[in-house]
Amino acid sequence: MCTEATDKMVKRYVQN
């Protein structure tokens, strides 16, 4: 489960 949308969401979630 590694899509661009997920990657972007995860990056923003981990950006904190």
KEBA-80310 format. One record per atom (N, C-alpha, C): residue number from 1; atom name; residue in three letters; x, z, y. Coordinates in nm, 3 decimals. Each point is the difference from the previous one (the first is absolute). Example, Ala and Ser with C-alpha at 12.3 -4.5 7.8 and 13.67 -1.06 7.14 Angstrom:
+-----+------+-----+---------+---------+---------+
:   n : atom : res :       u :       w :       v :
+-----+------+-----+---------+---------+---------+
:   1 :    N : ALA :   1.319 :   0.780 :  -0.569 :
:   1 :   CA : ALA :  -0.089 :   0.000 :   0.119 :
:   1 :    C : ALA :   0.090 :   0.000 :   0.120 :
:   2 :    N : SER :  -0.035 :  -0.072 :   0.105 :
:   2 :   CA : SER :   0.082 :   0.006 :   0.119 :
:   2 :    C : SER :  -0.077 :   0.073 :   0.109 :
+-----+------+-----+---------+---------+---------+
//
This chain:
+-----+------+-----+---------+---------+---------+
:   n : atom : res :       u :       w :       v :
+-----+------+-----+---------+---------+---------+
:   1 :    N : MET :   0.087 :   0.000 :  -0.121 :
:   1 :   CA : MET :  -0.087 :   0.000 :   0.121 :
:   1 :    C : MET :   0.089 :   0.000 :   0.125 :
:   2 :    N : CYS :   0.057 :  -0.114 :   0.029 :
:   2 :   CA : CYS :   0.091 :  -0.008 :   0.117 :
:   2 :    C : CYS :  -0.031 :  -0.126 :   0.080 :
:   3 :    N : THR :  -0.095 :   0.011 :   0.088 :
:   3 :   CA : THR :  -0.036 :  -0.120 :   0.079 :
:   3 :    C : THR :   0.044 :   0.018 :   0.145 :
:   4 :    N : GLU :  -0.005 :  -0.104 :   0.074 :
:   4 :   CA : GLU :   0.043 :   0.010 :   0.141 :
:   4 :    C : GLU :  -0.087 :   0.101 :   0.075 :
:   5 :    N : ALA :  -0.128 :  -0.005 :  -0.025 :
:   5 :   CA : ALA :  -0.092 :   0.094 :   0.068 :
:   5 :    C : ALA :   0.036 :   0.144 :  -0.037 :
:   6 :    N : THR :   0.022 :   0.021 :  -0.127 :
:   6 :   CA : THR :   0.035 :   0.137 :  -0.044 :
:   6 :    C : THR :   0.134 :   0.041 :   0.058 :
:   7 :    N : ASP :   0.095 :  -0.091 :  -0.003 :
:   7 :   CA : ASP :   0.133 :   0.031 :   0.055 :
:   7 :    C : ASP :  -0.012 :   0.039 :   0.147 :
:   8 :    N : LYS :  -0.083 :  -0.071 :   0.072 :
:   8 :   CA : LYS :  -0.015 :   0.030 :   0.144 :
:   8 :    C : LYS :  -0.064 :   0.139 :   0.017 :
:   9 :    N : MET :  -0.101 :   0.027 :  -0.078 :
:   9 :   CA : MET :  -0.069 :   0.130 :   0.009 :
:   9 :    C : MET :   0.097 :   0.113 :  -0.037 :
:  10 :    N : VAL :   0.074 :  -0.024 :  -0.105 :
:  10 :   CA : VAL :   0.095 :   0.104 :  -0.045 :
:  10 :    C : VAL :   0.109 :   0.020 :   0.105 :
:  11 :    N : LYS :   0.045 :  -0.109 :   0.056 :
:  11 :   CA : LYS :   0.106 :   0.011 :   0.103 :
:  11 :    C : LYS :  -0.052 :   0.082 :   0.118 :
:  12 :    N : ARG :  -0.123 :  -0.025 :   0.038 :
:  12 :   CA : ARG :  -0.057 :   0.072 :   0.116 :
:  12 :    C : ARG :  -0.021 :   0.146 :  -0.042 :
:  13 :    N : TYR :  -0.041 :   0.021 :  -0.122 :
:  13 :   CA : TYR :  -0.025 :   0.138 :  -0.046 :
:  13 :    C : TYR :   0.131 :   0.077 :  -0.011 :
:  14 :    N : VAL :   0.106 :  -0.071 :  -0.036 :
:  14 :   CA : VAL :   0.131 :   0.065 :  -0.014 :
:  14 :    C : VAL :   0.072 :   0.001 :   0.135 :
:  15 :    N : GLN :  -0.050 :  -0.079 :   0.094 :
:  15 :   CA : GLN :   0.067 :  -0.006 :   0.131 :
:  15 :    C : GLN :  -0.005 :   0.138 :   0.066 :
:  16 :    N : ASN :  -0.097 :   0.082 :  -0.038 :
:  16 :   CA : ASN :  -0.011 :   0.134 :   0.057 :
:  16 :    C : ASN :   0.125 :   0.075 :  -0.040 :
+-----+------+-----+---------+---------+---------+
//
